[in-house]
Amino acid sequence: MKIAIMQPYSFPYIGYFQLLNAVDTFVFYDDVSFIKKGYINRNSILVNKEKNQFVIPCKMISQNKRIDEIELSFDEKARHKLLKTIKLAYRRAPYFDSFYPILEDYFLDQSMTTISEFAIGSVKLISNFLGILTQFKQSSIEYAESINLNKTDRLIAICKKENASTYINPIGGVELYKKSDFEEHGISLKFHKSNPITYQQFDHDFVNWLSIIDVLMFNSKEEVSVMLNDYELL
């Protein structure tokens, strides 16, 4: 059984979805420290041919708080403003008509109160749209008993609880985790590395690694399904 463990990001880039599509179980690591200026509450879309960052407003952001403790301050005005930006940026994109209404419904749903809920929901929304069948779990709910362990030991504890034979980590973890530490517990550690992905964005030079929103405005579900498998495991 393959497992991945990752902080929840808001409408993350295609590589995030490659990672979760590569495993049987994907754990949202939502009871760890919030990262300021990271991808938990922000990402980028294409505006006037350039990378443009959007931010999901939150209350009292602090790296001393857990992700699941950060509350949203995403009021109706801010939601409509962001939707307007997305609409103006992509209204002429080939798959705008099929994808934008799904985004609109999600952004106007005010039942979510924390950034953890919002980010996790965004990933589940896109996964459902693409037909990804990976099982999702949350560290704050399923693995609270291991919260005081150090980084490596907690990942191993989660893997063991799920009887995982393989743990897949983003490529950035190469400097953080040793394969031998996992092998001692009968777990194979692999690192996910996305291959370069390009597609047509209107009639200008390609801007890479934007939010999945950009990918789905310019590509069909079938084309995105091919992209989901365009990676290496090291």
Buried (B, 14 or more C-beta within 10 A) or exposed (E): EBBBBBBBBBBBBBBBBBBBBBBBBBBBBBBBEBEEEEBBBBBBBBBEEEEBEBEBBBEEBEEEBBBBBBBBEBEEEBBEEBBEBBEEBBEEBBBBEEBBEBBBEBBEEEEBEBBBBBBBBBBBBBBEBBEBEBEBBBBBEBBEEBEEBEEBEBBBBBBEBBEBEBBBBBBEBBEEBEBEBBEEEEBBBBBBBBEEBEBEBEEEEEBEBBBBBBBBBBBEEEEBBEBBEEBEEE
